Amino acid sequence: MSNLILVIGGTGMLGEPVARRLSADGYQVRIFTRHPDKARSKFGAEYEVVGGDVEDPPSLDAALAGCQAVHINLEGGLDPDLERRGAQNVAAAAAKAGVQRITYLSGTSVTKENSWYAGTKAKFEAEAAIRAASVPYTIFQATFFMETLPRFVRGARASILGSQPHPWHWVAADDYARMVSKAYATPAAANKTLHIFGPELWTLGQALQTYCRVARPGAKVSSVPFWMAALIASLSRDTELKAVLPFFRYSEKVVEEGDPAEANALLGAPTTTLAQWCNLQVGRQ
Ligand SMILES: NC(=O)c1ccc[n+]([C@@H]2O[C@H](COP(=O)([O-])OP(=O)(O)OC[C@H]3O[C@@H](n4cnc5c(N)ncnc54)[C@H](OP(=O)(O)O)[C@@H]3O)[C@@H](O)[C@H]2O)c1
């Protein structure tokens, strides 16, 4: 059987570590992207790059030819439903192509009850389409990634919207990528929804304090009430701030769901602590 894996969204923040880990583990990797030239300059010649769009089924059929498996790492931005439509198209194309495994990055709070939030609804329905595709699957319901932390810092200011009181088991993308890669070689990981939790529990404020102390000294962490953030977004026409507000209102209400024991037993538990990850960022600056 081929050992070729198609990585959809391999150019993404959480797709790239998966692509690189699969390659390091001896898989052939084919990156699927809307921007092949950009992807080629990011990955270099040892990675195959194909152009395509998850909204264009023929491009998926062509990209899946000869693939053993497909990994889905999708983010629709202002169009959260893209993730549902994309996963449905990928699942259908994967079944047609005779692919042996679909893996998909979902989120920790993805439940029917939380589907009042558009991003969660899209993921919930994407998961359902993957489970229905009659292709063995592994769905990763992952908690907050440490890689998200730099996004909260603008210059000397690290801002949290709302109070964000809930703790999360922050996970490093490299630990998750190792687990995705191992899932392909683990028959018992087929047809599972696995919960990916890192080793330590921190609120967003605590995690951001640690990140700033180690990697962004001088940056001050503060919490901005929702009403004030909405006012600033409107007065300054800050579309980025306006776009992230619904997510923060959502993450203030929901909690981590599930138990990581099965994922850890099958694929090896994440080990990177927040302090270790932050120190690695200093080395990379
Ligand atoms: N941040 C967290 O803590 C966290 C936790 C759990 C789950 N997640 C989930 O992880 C997922 C991935 O996040 P990320 O940070 O890697 O996102 P990202 O950096 O924005 O990457 C998104 C990827 O989606 C691809 N894409 C978008 N539209 C596409 C289309 N029409 N056709 C083909 N590819 C398309 C992009 O590829 P091209 O632009 O190259 O085409 C890009 O590689 C999201 O669903 C997010 O909700 C995140």
Ligand as a Chemical Component Dictionary entry (heavy atoms), coordinates in Angstrom:
data_LIG
# 
_chem_comp.id                   LIG 
_chem_comp.type                 NON-POLYMER 
_chem_comp.pdbx_formal_charge   0 
_chem_comp.three_letter_code    LIG 
# 
loop_
_chem_comp_atom.comp_id 
_chem_comp_atom.atom_id 
_chem_comp_atom.alt_atom_id 
_chem_comp_atom.type_symbol 
_chem_comp_atom.charge 
_chem_comp_atom.model_Cartn_x 
_chem_comp_atom.model_Cartn_y 
_chem_comp_atom.model_Cartn_z 
_chem_comp_atom.pdbx_ordinal 
LIG N1  N1  N 0  -6.184  27.406 17.885 1  
LIG C1  C1  C 0  -6.626  26.454 18.697 2  
LIG O1  O1  O 0  -6.319  26.454 19.898 3  
LIG C2  C2  C 0  -7.495  25.334 18.153 4  
LIG C3  C3  C 0  -7.919  24.321 19.016 5  
LIG C4  C4  C 0  -8.675  23.267 18.495 6  
LIG C5  C5  C 0  -9.021  23.276 17.154 7  
LIG N2  N2  N 1  -8.625  24.294 16.351 8  
LIG C6  C6  C 0  -9.033  24.259 14.936 9  
LIG O2  O2  O 0  -7.947  23.940 14.107 10 
LIG C7  C7  C 0  -8.318  24.230 12.765 11 
LIG C8  C8  C 0  -7.126  24.705 11.970 12 
LIG O3  O3  O 0  -6.593  25.863 12.573 13 
LIG P1  P1  P 0  -5.295  26.593 11.968 14 
LIG O4  O4  O 0  -4.854  27.525 13.037 15 
LIG O5  O5  O -1 -4.327  25.623 11.402 16 
LIG O6  O6  O 0  -5.936  27.457 10.788 17 
LIG P2  P2  P 0  -5.160  28.314 9.680  18 
LIG O7  O7  O 0  -3.756  28.570 10.068 19 
LIG O8  O8  O 0  -6.044  29.473 9.364  20 
LIG O9  O9  O 0  -5.139  27.332 8.416  21 
LIG C9  C9  C 0  -6.314  27.044 7.742  22 
LIG C10 C10 C 0  -6.021  26.175 6.555  23 
LIG O10 O10 O 0  -7.266  25.967 5.857  24 
LIG C11 C11 C 0  -6.967  25.914 4.487  25 
LIG N3  N3  N 0  -8.159  26.299 3.725  26 
LIG C12 C12 C 0  -9.046  27.271 4.012  27 
LIG N4  N4  N 0  -9.998  27.322 3.062  28 
LIG C13 C13 C 0  -9.702  26.351 2.173  29 
LIG C14 C14 C 0  -10.309 25.914 0.973  30 
LIG N5  N5  N 0  -11.432 26.487 0.483  31 
LIG N6  N6  N 0  -9.752  24.881 0.299  32 
LIG C15 C15 C 0  -8.600  24.312 0.748  33 
LIG N7  N7  N 0  -7.977  24.682 1.892  34 
LIG C16 C16 C 0  -8.518  25.699 2.581  35 
LIG C17 C17 C 0  -5.836  26.921 4.284  36 
LIG O11 O11 O 0  -5.078  26.497 3.175  37 
LIG P3  P3  P 0  -4.590  27.491 1.989  38 
LIG O12 O12 O 0  -4.780  28.901 2.454  39 
LIG O13 O13 O 0  -3.149  27.113 1.790  40 
LIG O14 O14 O 0  -5.439  27.121 0.823  41 
LIG C18 C18 C 0  -5.036  26.787 5.584  42 
LIG O15 O15 O 0  -3.958  25.906 5.445  43 
LIG C19 C19 C 0  -9.470  25.243 12.866 44 
LIG O16 O16 O 0  -10.676 24.618 12.503 45 
LIG C20 C20 C 0  -9.487  25.586 14.344 46 
LIG O17 O17 O 0  -10.790 25.926 14.806 47 
LIG C21 C21 C 0  -7.852  25.307 16.809 48 
# 
loop_
_chem_comp_bond.comp_id 
_chem_comp_bond.atom_id_1 
_chem_comp_bond.atom_id_2 
_chem_comp_bond.value_order 
_chem_comp_bond.pdbx_ordinal 
LIG N1  C1  SING 1  
LIG C1  O1  DOUB 2  
LIG C1  C2  SING 3  
LIG C2  C3  SING 4  
LIG C2  C21 DOUB 5  
LIG C3  C4  DOUB 6  
LIG C4  C5  SING 7  
LIG C5  N2  DOUB 8  
LIG N2  C6  SING 9  
LIG N2  C21 SING 10 
LIG C6  O2  SING 11 
LIG C6  C20 SING 12 
LIG O2  C7  SING 13 
LIG C7  C8  SING 14 
LIG C7  C19 SING 15 
LIG C8  O3  SING 16 
LIG O3  P1  SING 17 
LIG P1  O4  DOUB 18 
LIG P1  O5  SING 19 
LIG P1  O6  SING 20 
LIG O6  P2  SING 21 
LIG P2  O7  DOUB 22 
LIG P2  O8  SING 23 
LIG P2  O9  SING 24 
LIG O9  C9  SING 25 
LIG C9  C10 SING 26 
LIG C10 O10 SING 27 
LIG C10 C18 SING 28 
LIG O10 C11 SING 29 
LIG C11 N3  SING 30 
LIG C11 C17 SING 31 
LIG N3  C12 SING 32 
LIG N3  C16 SING 33 
LIG C12 N4  DOUB 34 
LIG N4  C13 SING 35 
LIG C13 C14 SING 36 
LIG C13 C16 DOUB 37 
LIG C14 N5  SING 38 
LIG C14 N6  DOUB 39 
LIG N6  C15 SING 40 
LIG C15 N7  DOUB 41 
LIG N7  C16 SING 42 
LIG C17 O11 SING 43 
LIG C17 C18 SING 44 
LIG O11 P3  SING 45 
LIG P3  O12 DOUB 46 
LIG P3  O13 SING 47 
LIG P3  O14 SING 48 
LIG C18 O15 SING 49 
LIG C19 O16 SING 50 
LIG C19 C20 SING 51 
LIG C20 O17 SING 52 
# 
